[in-house]
Amino acid sequence: MNILLTSVGRRSYLVNYFKDAVKAYSGKVFAANSVETFALKQADFYTLTPQIYSEEYVDFLINYCLNNEIKVIISLFDIDLPILALNKQKFKQHGIDVIISDFDVINICNDKWLSYQFLLDKGIPTPKTYIDLDSAKQAILKGDLQYPIIIKPRWGMGSIAIYKADNEQELDVFYKKVLREINSSYLRFESGADINKAILIQECIAGGEFGIEILNDLQGNHVATFCKEKVAMRSGETDIAVTVENSALNDIGKNISTHLKHTALVDVDCLEQGGKFYVLEINARFGGQYPFSHLAGVNVPNVLLSLYSNSTVNEKDISIIYNVVGCKDIQPVRLS
């Protein structure tokens, strides 16, 4: 079983996790990215692709898979997800399976406004959120929203263009700044669908940061939820975390799983205030907190390949060890 990981970026650890998992199936791991990275070179084979939004991108991947007998594609990046989800059947026609949620699910996760509406509808606590400047200012005047408040992209990732405003002057300045940063980054592609409503103004929840990963099977049924407390963050990604047992977070995981019906893994950011957990956002992919689950005994690559091959999931692969503290490191590497 040969698999292709797309948009691998700097996630060399995921490439190596999948290399370990695919050995049981006598397969190889192929990696793809639009620019050369160290993670690419950790795969058994790799390729440089056209840009994700290029008209050639999907056909390039299909041809690459056919030429290398690749049967499974797994994406590691938010921007990649809607493109692959929309073309899932096109890949299937060529005998290639993309392990990915349906487009409607991807849209709920990538579009933070739709995420907010989904969470409200399912009764899952989430910070108050407004989709335009006027409605946010009206809420402030009414006392429904108080400073400090968060300004961030509606279609955002990696803590790009996220600011905290302590007063109206800062709110106005940061709102314009976020819009400029959206237009000058790859966020402009999804944001272009509604650029006039591409910025969210959100209640600021001051408290501890937690993360949950919700694992479903390939039919959207809940398999397990893994919980972590985030000890340190860097550039919007978890740097140090400890695995925890928490019934409230587990309940949130099962609730999201039941209603979202996603495929495989979603990464969920939570904030805790006064003993209550608030869901901040949902990412339909392996997130930056996954290595901490893996270090604590979880093995999602093993699970996904077992599910795909209709094998029984090893309970050990979904059993997390609590109170394991993990830390990411920065290691200089030579590309050539």
Secondary structure per residue as TSV (DSSP state, phi and psi in degrees):
chain	resnum	aa	ss	phi	psi
A	1	M	-	360.0	107.9
A	2	N	E	-91.7	137.3
A	3	I	E	-125.4	153.9
A	4	L	E	-119.5	125.4
A	5	L	E	-99.7	120.5
A	6	T	E	-98.8	153.6
A	7	S	S	51.3	53.9
A	8	V	-	-71.7	-23.9
A	9	G	T	54.2	-124.2
A	10	R	T	-104.4	15.7
A	11	R	-	-85.7	60.6
A	12	S	H	-62.4	-32.1
A	13	Y	H	-62.7	-38.2
A	14	L	H	-68.9	-38.3
A	15	V	H	-57.5	-45.2
A	16	N	H	-70.3	-35.7
A	17	Y	H	-60.4	-44.2
A	18	F	H	-71.1	-32.5
A	19	K	H	-61.9	-40.8
A	20	D	H	-64.7	-41.1
A	21	A	H	-69.5	-37.8
A	22	V	H	-78.7	-11.2
A	23	K	G	-58.9	-35.7
A	24	A	G	-66.6	-15.2
A	25	Y	G	-112.2	13.5
A	26	S	T	53.1	38.9
A	27	G	-	-112.7	-179.5
A	28	K	-	-127.2	154.1
A	29	V	E	-103.0	123.2
A	30	F	E	-105.3	146.2
A	31	A	E	-128.3	148.5
A	32	A	E	-136.3	145.6
A	33	N	E	-162.1	158.7
A	34	S	S	-83.6	-16.7
A	35	V	S	-132.4	156.9
A	36	E	-	-73.6	131.4
A	37	T	-	-137.4	165.2
A	38	F	H	-63.5	-37.2
A	39	A	H	-60.0	-38.0
A	40	L	H	-54.5	-44.3
A	41	K	H	-75.6	-6.8
A	42	Q	H	-82.7	-17.8
A	43	A	S	-73.4	165.5
A	44	D	S	-65.8	-38.0
A	45	F	E	-146.0	154.7
A	46	Y	E	-147.8	165.8
A	47	T	E	-146.1	153.7
A	48	L	E	-97.4	130.9
A	49	T	-	-105.5	164.6
A	50	P	-	-62.5	166.8
A	51	Q	-	-58.1	148.3
A	52	I	T	-55.3	-39.6
A	53	Y	T	-87.7	6.1
A	54	S	S	-70.6	146.7
A	55	E	T	-64.9	-19.9
A	56	E	T	-87.9	-9.1
A	57	Y	H	-60.3	-53.3
A	58	V	H	-64.3	-46.7
A	59	D	H	-63.3	-35.3
A	60	F	H	-60.6	-46.9
A	61	L	H	-63.6	-42.3
A	62	I	H	-60.9	-47.5
A	63	N	H	-63.8	-38.8
A	64	Y	H	-64.0	-42.1
A	65	C	H	-65.1	-44.0
A	66	L	H	-63.6	-39.4
A	67	N	H	-71.4	-19.9
A	68	N	T	-120.0	14.9
A	69	E	T	53.8	43.5
A	70	I	E	-91.1	127.7
A	71	K	E	-105.5	-18.1
A	72	V	E	-133.0	135.2
A	73	I	E	-118.9	136.1
A	74	I	E	-131.4	126.0
A	75	S	E	-91.8	147.0
A	76	L	-	-116.5	13.6
A	77	F	S	-143.8	139.1
A	78	D	T	-56.8	-43.5
A	79	I	T	-63.7	-33.0
A	80	D	H	-68.9	-31.7
A	81	L	H	-58.9	-52.6
A	82	P	H	-63.5	-34.0
A	83	I	H	-64.4	-46.5
A	84	L	H	-68.6	-39.2
A	85	A	H	-63.8	-42.0
A	86	L	H	-65.1	-26.1
A	87	N	T	-108.5	17.3
A	88	K	H	-57.7	-41.2
A	89	Q	H	-70.5	-33.5
A	90	K	H	-63.2	-41.8
A	91	F	H	-63.2	-42.6
A	92	K	H	-60.8	-35.9
A	93	Q	H	-61.5	-22.2
A	94	H	T	-101.8	13.1
A	95	G	T	77.1	22.9
A	96	I	-	-115.2	125.5
A	97	D	E	-100.5	129.1
A	98	V	E	-101.6	116.6
A	99	I	-	-80.9	95.1
A	100	I	-	-157.1	151.7
A	101	S	-	-70.3	162.8
A	102	D	-	-64.1	160.3
A	103	F	H	-58.0	-39.2
A	104	D	H	-60.3	-37.5
A	105	V	H	-70.3	-44.7
A	106	I	H	-58.1	-41.1
A	107	N	H	-64.2	-40.8
A	108	I	H	-61.4	-39.4
A	109	C	H	-76.4	-45.4
A	110	N	H	-70.9	-35.4
A	111	D	S	-89.8	103.7
A	112	K	H	-65.1	-23.2
A	113	W	H	-71.1	-41.8
A	114	L	H	-66.8	-35.4
A	115	S	H	-59.2	-46.2
A	116	Y	H	-59.9	-45.6
A	117	Q	H	-65.8	-38.6
A	118	F	H	-61.2	-47.4
A	119	L	H	-64.2	-42.6
A	120	L	H	-59.8	-45.8
A	121	D	H	-62.7	-32.5
A	122	K	T	-94.3	5.4
A	123	G	T	72.1	27.2
A	124	I	-	-99.4	121.3
A	125	P	-	-55.3	136.9
A	126	T	-	-154.3	151.1
A	127	P	-	-61.2	143.5
A	128	K	-	-57.2	135.6
A	129	T	E	-136.8	142.2
A	130	Y	E	-128.0	145.1
A	131	I	S	-99.5	-3.3
A	132	D	S	-149.1	162.2
A	133	L	H	-64.8	-41.5
A	134	D	H	-62.8	-45.8
A	135	S	H	-65.9	-34.4
A	136	A	H	-67.0	-42.3
A	137	K	H	-66.8	-36.1
A	138	Q	H	-64.1	-39.8
A	139	A	H	-65.3	-36.0
A	140	I	H	-65.6	-43.7
A	141	L	H	-62.0	-36.8
A	142	K	H	-79.7	-10.9
A	143	G	T	86.1	8.6
A	144	D	S	-81.1	-16.6
A	145	L	S	-139.3	133.6
A	146	Q	-	-123.6	150.3
A	147	Y	S	-72.2	150.0
A	148	P	S	-75.8	154.4
A	149	I	E	-130.8	159.6
A	150	I	E	-102.8	135.0
A	151	I	E	-115.9	127.3
A	152	K	E	-154.0	161.5
A	153	P	E	-67.2	143.6
A	154	R	S	-66.3	-41.5
A	155	W	S	-108.3	89.3
A	156	G	-	-133.8	166.0
A	157	M	-	-163.8	158.0
A	158	G	T	61.4	26.6
A	159	S	T	60.3	24.5
A	160	I	T	-71.4	128.9
A	161	A	T	58.6	46.1
A	162	I	-	-112.4	126.3
A	163	Y	E	-135.1	155.8
A	164	K	E	-113.7	125.2
A	165	A	E	-106.0	134.9
A	166	D	S	-100.5	-7.4
A	167	N	S	-160.4	176.9
A	168	E	H	-66.1	-36.8
A	169	Q	H	-61.0	-45.5
A	170	E	H	-65.4	-37.8
A	171	L	H	-57.2	-47.5
A	172	D	H	-63.6	-43.6
A	173	V	H	-65.9	-47.9
A	174	F	H	-68.3	-33.2
A	175	Y	H	-59.4	-47.2
A	176	K	H	-66.4	-36.6
A	177	K	H	-65.8	-42.6
A	178	V	H	-61.6	-42.3
A	179	L	H	-61.0	-42.3
A	180	R	H	-63.6	-41.2
A	181	E	H	-69.9	-33.7
A	182	I	H	-61.9	-48.5
A	183	N	H	-67.8	-19.4
A	184	S	T	-104.2	8.9
A	185	S	S	-130.2	177.6
A	186	Y	T	-68.0	-8.2
A	187	L	T	-65.2	-18.7
A	188	R	H	-64.9	-23.5
A	189	F	H	-66.5	-55.6
A	190	E	H	-72.4	-36.5
A	191	S	H	-64.8	-24.6
A	192	G	G	-61.6	-16.7
A	193	A	G	-65.3	-27.7
A	194	D	G	-160.9	70.9
A	195	I	G	-64.0	-24.5
A	196	N	G	-76.7	-13.3
A	197	K	G	-130.7	48.2
A	198	A	-	-102.3	4.8
A	199	I	E	-126.3	137.0
A	200	L	E	-110.0	143.3
A	201	I	E	-113.5	124.4
A	202	Q	E	-131.4	144.7
A	203	E	E	-57.2	137.2
A	204	C	-	-91.9	116.9
A	205	I	-	-98.6	116.3
A	206	A	-	-97.2	112.1
A	207	G	S	177.7	-169.8
A	208	G	E	-69.8	150.2
A	209	E	E	-102.8	132.4
A	210	F	E	-132.5	161.5
A	211	G	E	-139.3	144.5
A	212	I	E	-129.5	145.0
A	213	E	E	-115.5	130.6
A	214	I	E	-113.6	115.9
A	215	L	E	-101.2	121.4
A	216	N	E	-110.6	162.4
A	217	D	-	-81.2	-174.4
A	218	L	T	-76.3	-5.7
A	219	Q	T	-104.4	4.7
A	220	G	S	88.4	18.4
A	221	N	-	-96.9	142.0
A	222	H	E	-65.1	133.5
A	223	V	E	-111.5	-49.1
A	224	A	E	-165.3	158.6
A	225	T	E	-127.0	133.5
A	226	F	E	-116.9	129.6
A	227	C	E	-115.9	141.7
A	228	K	E	-139.4	148.1
A	229	E	E	-100.4	128.8
A	230	K	E	-86.3	122.7
A	231	V	E	-92.0	-37.5
A	232	A	E	-147.6	144.4
A	233	M	E	-122.4	153.9
A	234	R	E	-146.9	119.2
A	235	S	T	54.3	39.7
A	236	G	T	80.6	2.1
A	237	E	E	-117.5	146.6
A	238	T	E	-68.9	127.2
A	239	D	E	-102.5	-41.3
A	240	I	E	-135.2	136.1
A	241	A	E	-150.6	158.1
A	242	V	E	-126.2	133.8
A	243	T	E	-73.0	138.0
A	244	V	E	-134.5	157.5
A	245	E	-	-104.9	120.9
A	246	N	-	-147.9	114.5
A	247	S	H	-65.9	-35.6
A	248	A	H	-65.4	-43.1
A	249	L	H	-67.1	-37.6
A	250	N	H	-62.5	-39.5
A	251	D	H	-64.4	-40.2
A	252	I	H	-61.7	-42.3
A	253	G	H	-60.4	-46.0
A	254	K	H	-66.1	-36.7
A	255	N	H	-64.1	-48.0
A	256	I	H	-62.6	-45.0
A	257	S	H	-58.0	-45.9
A	258	T	H	-62.4	-40.1
A	259	H	H	-92.3	-31.3
A	260	L	H	-81.1	-35.0
A	261	K	-	55.3	42.1
A	262	H	-	-73.1	167.8
A	263	T	S	-103.4	133.9
A	264	A	S	66.3	-126.9
A	265	L	E	-108.4	136.7
A	266	V	E	-121.9	147.9
A	267	D	E	-110.0	125.4
A	268	V	E	-123.2	128.4
A	269	D	E	-96.6	133.8
A	270	C	E	-130.5	153.4
A	271	L	E	-124.3	144.5
A	272	E	E	-115.7	130.3
A	273	Q	E	-143.2	124.3
A	274	G	T	59.2	34.2
A	275	G	T	80.8	3.4
A	276	K	E	-114.0	136.9
A	277	F	E	-98.0	135.1
A	278	Y	E	-117.6	131.7
A	279	V	E	-84.2	125.1
A	280	L	E	-90.8	-47.7
A	281	E	E	-161.5	163.1
A	282	I	E	-124.5	130.5
A	283	N	E	-118.5	125.7
A	284	A	S	-88.1	58.0
A	285	R	S	-168.0	176.2
A	286	F	-	-63.5	126.8
A	287	G	-	-102.9	178.6
A	288	G	T	-67.3	-12.4
A	289	Q	T	-92.1	-7.0
A	290	Y	H	-59.7	-40.4
A	291	P	H	-53.0	-30.5
A	292	F	H	-71.6	-30.9
A	293	S	H	-68.9	-43.2
A	294	H	H	-62.8	-41.8
A	295	L	H	-64.2	-22.4
A	296	A	T	-100.6	22.3
A	297	G	T	102.3	-12.4
A	298	V	-	-76.1	147.1
A	299	N	-	-142.0	81.6
A	300	V	H	-65.1	-39.8
A	301	P	H	-53.9	-43.2
A	302	N	H	-59.0	-44.2
A	303	V	H	-62.4	-46.8
A	304	L	H	-63.1	-41.4
A	305	L	H	-70.0	-33.7
A	306	S	H	-64.4	-46.0
A	307	L	H	-62.9	-41.9
A	308	Y	H	-65.4	-36.8
A	309	S	T	-90.3	8.6
A	310	N	T	61.5	30.3
A	311	S	-	-92.9	163.8
A	312	T	-	-74.8	133.9
A	313	V	-	-72.6	129.3
A	314	N	-	-72.5	122.1
A	315	E	G	-57.6	-29.8
A	316	K	G	-61.4	-32.5
A	317	D	G	-73.0	-13.9
A	318	I	G	-119.1	16.8
A	319	S	-	-106.8	111.5
A	320	I	-	-93.3	141.3
A	321	I	-	-90.7	128.1
A	322	Y	T	-82.9	157.6
A	323	N	T	65.7	27.4
A	324	V	-	-91.9	121.7
A	325	V	E	-95.2	125.4
A	326	G	E	-119.4	151.8
A	327	C	E	-140.8	136.8
A	328	K	-	-85.8	151.6
A	329	D	-	-122.4	160.4
A	330	I	-	-113.4	116.9
A	331	Q	-	-120.6	115.1
A	332	P	-	-63.1	139.5
A	333	V	-	-135.0	157.3
A	334	R	-	-103.8	126.3
A	335	L	-	-86.1	-30.4
A	336	S	-	-153.4	360.0
